[in-house]
């Protein structure tokens, strides 16, 4: 288990029952962490935040002083981030961009696209040649400027390198990126004069999530080397290489952190050895996971076939991460002394307990084997690492339970 900060714990204990479950975000802790990440990265490395991890406006705003821009992966994310932070630098990614979304991005002045197929490249070229009007009917933002392209490739990786990665997006058959066998053809589309509105900036390759610093540095070196060979083969300038995110967030060891200092030092060596290009990293989970907590209370404690179960208010329809990743969400038990009801208060035994939610499915499990001797109905539970891929990826309306309240500390 992991302990919440004093401010999170105090709020978790003081929230009225009617406001549970609740998401509690510690923006002060987020700023402190983001500042440490920013200081660990060397010059020549840009930091973009992958908004998909947590697009709460307060989260986006808190990160603004520490990031160079935001990566968005849908028209909805694009409009949301542009509204929250007008004028912020945006990179538009994602494997399934629609013509309407690309047109909307161009109208808003987005000039950096992560292109994932030759089809998408041709679509972008046509839409850039005939840009739509900006929202509100005004002129297109940045009209007349060329549109920057980073070609995303599904690159091969060394045997075994991605085995520890929790989620692989490259190095195997996948819908992400361009097959390396089509690399020359994709580059030629941008260099033979057929797409004059587009400008080749470089290469994008996000190959896996859940890697420690040494593994992620090995992937980065491989990507940069491959991109440099591609550029040299076509005699084009390699201005940028986007090596994605994928920094390990270890739910089994919640007090451990990705080694940003070692990662930054390794990137410094890589940029010095290559004398360019500009590198860009796009973390999401590893920036915001630690600032968020999902707080709820115990509704019942019961014994079943030799095991203890605690049924909590809420569940994986609010916090889908443990079900999606197949892990136990780290948590802390916050005992509550009072019991406001006239009926007896259920309580567990001395052994471990499985924490479940209110859904009518055996998959609604938040954590197994939690050491919580004597856990009682009415006690509260604060689940850690709930600041990324949590509420925003959950199936909110299943069984139509009330939505959690949201609270921000240090805003």
C-alpha positions, -999 to +999 in steps of 0.1 A: +000+000+000+010+036-003+002+066+018-015+097+005+000+131+013-014+149+044-035+172+023-050+144+003-056+123+034-073+152+052-096+159+023-104+122+018-115+120+055-135+152+055-156+147+023-193+141+030-205+107+021-227+122-006-196+134-024-180+100-026-165+085-047-142+114-055-112+121-076-087+142-057-058+158-077-028+174-059-018+201-084+011+212-061+026+177-063+020+177-101+039+209-106+068+197-084+070+165-104+067+182-138+094+207-128+118+179-118+111+161-152+117+193-171+150+200-153+162+164-159+159+168-197+188+184-215+188+211-241+178+199-275+149+178-260+114+191-261+087+179-237+051+175-249+023+162-228+001+134-242-033+149-233-050+115-236-036+105-202-057+131-184-073+160-202-088+178-171-084+216-177-067+221-144-042+194-152-034+209-186-030+243-171-008+232-143+016+215-168+017+246-191+049+262-175+068+230-179+059+216-213+067+228-248+033+216-262+006+190-261+000+159-282-037+154-292-051+123-308-086+132-319-107+162-330-123+163-296-089+165-278-078+191-303-108+214-296-106+208-259-069+216-255-072+246-279-100+260-258-083+255-224-049+268-236-054+290-267-022+294-287-005+264-272+017+243-295-002+212-306+009+180-324-019+159-339-014+122-338-034+090-337-039+061-362-074+069-373-077+106-382-108+115-402-108+141-430-130+163-408-106+161-379-076+169-401-095+198-417-104+211-382-068+209-371-056+228-402-083+254-396-070+259-360-035+264-373-020+231-362+012+227-382+027+195-368+011+162-378+022+127-369+013+108-401+007+071-398+002+059-434+007+069-471-031+073-474-031+098-445-002+117-461-021+121-493-052+132-475-033+158-455-016+171-486-050+176-504-066+192-474-036+215-468-038+226-504-074+236-499-076+247-462-110+251-447-121+283-430-112+287-393-140+282-367-163+312-368-158+317-405-126+337-402-094+330-422-075+298-415-049+304-388-015+302-403-028+301-439+000+300-464+024+282-441+036+248-449+024+219-427+051+200-408+050+162-410+067+136-388+063+102-404+055+076-377+070+042-383+064+008-368+101+000-364+118-033-356+134-035-321+161-058-307+149-092-295+137-091-260+139-054-256+102-049-253+094-080-232+092-059-200+070-033-217+034-034-205+020-023-239+038-028-272+028-006-302+057-014-325+081-041-335+052-064-344+021-063-366+000-034-354-023-006-367+002+020-356+027+037-379+040+030-414+057-004-421+095+002-425+094-014-459+073+016-471+097+042-456+114+052-488+081+055-507+066+077-479+097+100-479+096+103-517+060+115-515+073+145-495+105+151-515+095+146-551+074+178-553+041+161-552+031+175-518+044+211-519+022+222-490+039+196-467+073+198-451+091+167-438+103+175-403+114+140-393+104+107-378+081+096-350+083+062-333+065+054-301+071+016-298+060+007-263+048+018-229+060+007-195+098+007-200+125+016-174+151+042-183+178+019-197+153+001-220+138+034-232+172+048-239+181+018-260+149+022-279+156+060-284+191+053-297+177+027-321+151+051-334+175+080-339+200+058-357+174+044-380+160+079-387+194+093-395+201+065-420+167+072-437+175+109-439+210+103-453+197+078-479+173+105-492+197+135-486+172+153-465+177+172-433+165+153-402+153+181-380+132+163-354+128+128-340+099+121-317+107+091-295+073+091-278+066+084-242+063+050-225+081+058-192+074+031-166+048+037-139+050+006-116+016-001-100+031-029-080+057-005-065+039+028-063+066+046-044+092+040-071+096+065-100+110+064-135+146+075-133+143+108-152+178+119-142+194+088-158+171+091-188+180+128-193+217+121-190+213+093-216+195+116-240+222+142-235+248+117-246+226+107-276+221+143-288+258+151-283+269+120-303+245+128-331+249+166-330+211+169-336+183+164-345+159+179-320+144+151-298+109+152-285+094+131-258+056+128-252+049+113-217+014+111-204+009+086-176+044+092-161+036+129-156+002+128-141-004+094-126+011+103-092-010+134-086-044+117-086-063+097-060-096+079-062-113+081-028-143+061-018-158+042+012-166+006+021-203-003+018-200-039+031-175-065+042-184-102+036-170-137+038-172-160+007-157-195+003-128-188+026-121-153+014-129-118+025-145-092+002-151-055+007-177-039-016-169-003-022-189+026-035-180+031-071-157+007-089-141+001-122-167+021-141-150+051-124-114+037-122-109+013-151-071+012-149-068-021-128-093-039-151-077-025-182-041-034-172-049-065-151-032-052-119-041-044-084-045-007-078-023+005-049-043+019-021-044+031+015-070+024+041-083+054+061-102+041+092-134+060+102-145+057+138-181+067+136-210+045+123-242+065+117-266+036+112-287+016+137-279-018+122-246-036+130-214-025+113-199-052+091-162-059+097-136-082+082-112-106+098-074-105+102-066-117+067-063-100+034-093-086+016-103-082-021-117-047-028-145-048-054-170-022-067-207-020-071-210-035-106-228-067-114-198-084-128-169-104-112-145-083-132-153-052-110-121-057-089-099-029-078-074-047-057-068-083-044-050-095-013-050-061+004-037-063+040-065-046+058-072-065+091-105-055+107-117-035+077-151-021+084-180-007+065-177+031+065-139+031+064-125+049+034-100+038+008-077+061-012-064+045-044-031+059-056-018+064-091-052+076-103-040+107-122-038+091-156-059+067-177-084+065-149-117+084-150-113+095-186-111+059-199-138+044-178-172+031-188-190+058-168-226+050-175-227+012-169-254+006-143-259+044-142-243+050-108-236+086-098-204+101-112-176+109-088-170+144-076-137+161-085-115+181-062-082+200-069-057+208-042-032+236-047-051+252-076 
